[in-house]
């Protein structure tokens, strides 16, 4: 079984390299063959070397830390609010009656349109970026939580209620745990959205962060430095996705063992 699992993981890892190679190989050919001027498209080797150099630069690490702080803060708030509202919307008719029309109206709205108002209200610092991340990541988590909770087998709830569990405790233990796979799927989507939105918000209006670093490099035509933040946010997204998958697997295994 260990050998089979190892082969499967190696195969999946190699398959995951295919999309990366589909980007890097044409990029290298275009830059090495001078089909595109280096001022517009630097070599991926030059970008990677510059990225490694900046790993020792305190200013670059500060920008990475700022972006991660905004990302994790906004995503964490979105998870708490999305799960709580989604569960309450299932357990309370009043909350459901209020939440459903709001979701129908606000979910399709491009949240980036709210960013100027958020900046005017909350300022140029962390708050406006975090608020935009929350606004964008909230709805996939909320909808996944609600759908997962609605799909819970009623027999589980009846059994818990028959054993003397209160309705509130049943909602936040039995229903919440049973809806965990759906919640994790929504949270994973919300995490990807958070990575995109925080980078975009920093590009539009910020004084620090990876997004602003890209804008500053672009304004001075430092194309190598302009590609470094893109590589950095891509690697961060890849690492966060892998860590989230490991955490999800452990949570689901723990839940299945407990049940």
C-alpha positions in Angstrom: 0.0 0.0 0.0 2.9 2.4 0.8 4.4 1.7 -2.6 1.2 2.3 -4.4 0.6 5.6 -2.4 4.2 6.7 -3.2 3.7 6.0 -6.9 0.4 7.8 -6.9 1.9 10.9 -5.2 4.9 10.9 -7.6 2.5 10.6 -10.6 0.3 13.4 -9.3 3.4 15.6 -8.7 4.7 15.0 -12.2 1.3 15.7 -13.6 1.2 19.0 -11.6 4.5 20.1 -13.3 2.9 19.9 -16.8 1.0 23.2 -16.6 4.1 24.9 -15.1 6.3 23.6 -18.0 3.6 24.8 -20.5 4.2 28.3 -19.2 8.0 28.2 -18.6 9.1 26.6 -21.9 7.3 29.0 -24.3 8.4 31.9 -22.0 12.1 30.8 -22.3 11.9 30.2 -26.0 10.4 33.7 -26.6 13.0 35.4 -24.4 16.0 33.4 -25.5 15.1 33.6 -29.2 14.6 37.4 -28.8 11.1 37.1 -30.3 10.1 39.6 -27.7 12.5 42.4 -26.5 14.0 41.7 -23.0 12.7 45.0 -21.8 9.2 43.6 -22.3 9.7 39.9 -21.5 12.8 39.1 -19.4 14.2 35.6 -19.3 12.6 33.3 -16.6 16.2 32.5 -15.5 16.8 36.2 -14.8 13.5 36.5 -12.9 14.3 33.4 -10.8 17.8 34.7 -10.0 16.4 38.1 -9.0 13.8 36.3 -6.9 16.4 34.4 -5.0 18.4 37.6 -4.5 15.4 39.4 -3.1 14.8 36.7 -0.5 17.6 38.3 1.5 16.2 41.8 1.1 14.4 43.0 4.2 12.2 45.4 2.1 11.0 42.5 0.0 10.3 40.3 3.0 8.4 43.1 4.6 6.2 43.4 1.5 5.6 39.6 1.6 4.7 39.8 5.3 2.2 42.7 4.7 0.5 40.8 1.9 0.2 37.6 4.0 -1.1 39.6 7.0 -3.9 41.1 4.9 -4.6 37.8 3.2 -4.8 35.7 6.4 -6.8 38.3 8.3 -9.4 38.8 5.6 -9.6 35.1 4.9 -10.0 34.2 8.6 -12.7 36.7 9.1 -14.5 35.5 6.0 -14.3 31.8 7.3 -15.8 32.7 10.7 -18.6 34.9 9.2 -19.4 32.6 6.3 -19.6 29.4 8.4 -21.6 31.2 11.2 -24.1 32.9 8.9 -24.5 29.8 6.7 -25.2 27.5 9.7 -27.6 30.1 11.3 -29.4 30.5 8.0 -30.2 26.8 8.1 -31.2 26.7 11.8 -33.3 29.9 11.9 -36.0 30.8 9.5 -35.7 34.5 10.4 -31.9 34.5 9.7 -32.6 32.5 6.5 -35.3 34.9 5.3 -32.9 37.9 5.8 -29.7 36.2 4.4 -31.1 34.6 1.2 -32.2 37.9 -0.6 -29.0 39.6 0.5 -26.9 36.8 -1.0 -28.9 36.9 -4.2 -28.2 40.6 -4.6 -24.7 40.9 -3.3 -23.1 37.6 -4.4 -23.0 38.5 -8.2 -21.8 42.0 -7.5 -18.1 42.6 -8.4 -16.7 43.5 -5.0 -13.8 45.4 -6.5 -16.3 48.1 -7.4 -16.7 48.7 -3.6 -12.9 49.3 -3.1 -12.9 53.1 -3.7 -15.7 53.4 -1.1 -13.8 51.1 1.3 -10.7 53.2 0.9 -12.6 56.5 1.6 -14.2 54.9 4.6 -11.4 52.8 6.1 -8.3 54.5 4.7 -5.3 53.4 2.7 -3.8 51.0 5.2 -4.7 47.4 6.0 -8.4 47.9 6.8 -9.6 48.6 3.3 -7.7 45.6 1.8 -8.8 43.3 4.5 -12.4 44.4 4.1 -12.2 43.7 0.3 -10.8 40.3 0.9 -13.6 39.5 3.4 -16.3 40.8 1.0 -15.0 38.6 -1.9 -14.1 35.4 0.1 -17.3 35.4 2.2 -19.8 34.3 -0.3 -18.3 31.0 -1.6 -17.8 30.0 2.1 -21.3 31.0 3.1 -22.9 29.3 0.1 -20.9 26.1 0.6 -21.7 26.0 4.3 -25.4 26.6 3.7 -25.5 23.9 0.9 -23.6 21.4 3.1 -25.8 22.0 6.1 -29.1 21.7 4.1 -27.8 18.4 2.7 -27.2 16.9 6.1 -29.2 13.6 6.6 -32.2 14.6 8.9 -31.7 11.2 10.7 -28.5 12.6 12.2 -30.3 15.6 13.6 -33.3 13.5 14.9 -30.9 11.1 16.6 -29.0 13.9 18.3 -32.3 15.6 19.4 -33.7 12.3 20.7 -30.5 11.9 22.8 -31.3 15.2 24.5 -29.0 17.5 22.5 -30.3 21.1 22.4 -31.2 22.6 19.0 -28.4 25.1 19.2 -25.8 22.6 20.2 -27.0 20.2 17.6 -26.7 22.9 15.0 -23.1 23.7 15.8 -21.9 20.1 16.4 -23.9 17.6 14.4 -24.8 19.8 11.5 -21.6 21.7 11.3 -19.4 18.5 11.5 -21.6 16.7 8.9 -21.3 19.8 6.5 -17.5 19.9 7.0 -16.5 18.5 3.5 -18.7 21.2 1.8 -17.3 23.9 4.1 -13.7 23.0 3.3 -14.5 23.1 -0.4 -15.9 26.6 0.0 -13.0 27.7 2.1 -10.5 26.4 -0.5 -12.2 28.5 -3.1 -12.3 31.5 -0.7 -8.5 31.1 -0.1 -7.8 31.3 -3.9 -10.0 34.3 -4.2 -8.3 35.9 -1.2 -4.9 35.6 -2.9 -6.1 37.2 -6.1 -8.0 40.0 -4.3 -5.3 41.1 -1.9 -2.8 41.3 -4.8 -5.3 43.3 -6.9 -6.1 45.7 -4.1 -2.4 46.4 -3.5 -1.9 47.1 -7.2 -4.8 49.6 -7.3 -4.1 51.6 -4.1 -1.4 50.8 -1.6 2.0 51.9 -0.3 3.3 48.4 0.4 2.7 44.8 -0.4 3.6 42.6 -3.4 1.0 44.2 -5.6 2.4 47.7 -5.0 5.9 46.3 -5.6 4.8 45.2 -9.1 3.2 48.6 -9.9 6.4 50.5 -8.8 8.6 48.2 -10.9 6.3 48.6 -13.9 6.3 52.4 -13.7 10.1 52.5 -13.8 10.3 49.8 -16.6 12.2 47.3 -14.3 10.6 44.3 -15.9 12.6 41.7 -14.1 11.5 43.2 -10.7 8.0 43.4 -12.1 7.8 39.6 -12.6 9.2 38.8 -9.2 6.0 39.7 -7.3 4.0 37.6 -9.7 6.2 34.6 -9.1 6.1 35.3 -5.3 2.3 35.4 -5.1 2.1 32.3 -7.4 4.4 30.3 -5.1 2.6 31.5 -2.0 -0.7 30.5 -3.5 0.7 27.0 -4.4 2.1 26.6 -0.9 -1.1 27.7 0.8 -3.2 25.4 -1.3 -0.9 22.5 -0.4 -1.1 23.3 3.3 -4.8 23.7 3.1 -5.2 20.3 1.4 -3.1 18.7 4.2 -5.2 20.4 6.9 -8.4 19.4 5.2 -7.4 15.8 4.9 -6.5 15.7 8.6 -9.8 17.3 9.6 -11.8 14.9 7.5 -9.9 11.9 8.8 -10.4 13.0 12.4 -14.1 13.6 11.8 -14.6 10.1 10.1 -12.7 8.5 13.0 -14.7 10.3 15.6 -18.0 9.5 13.9 
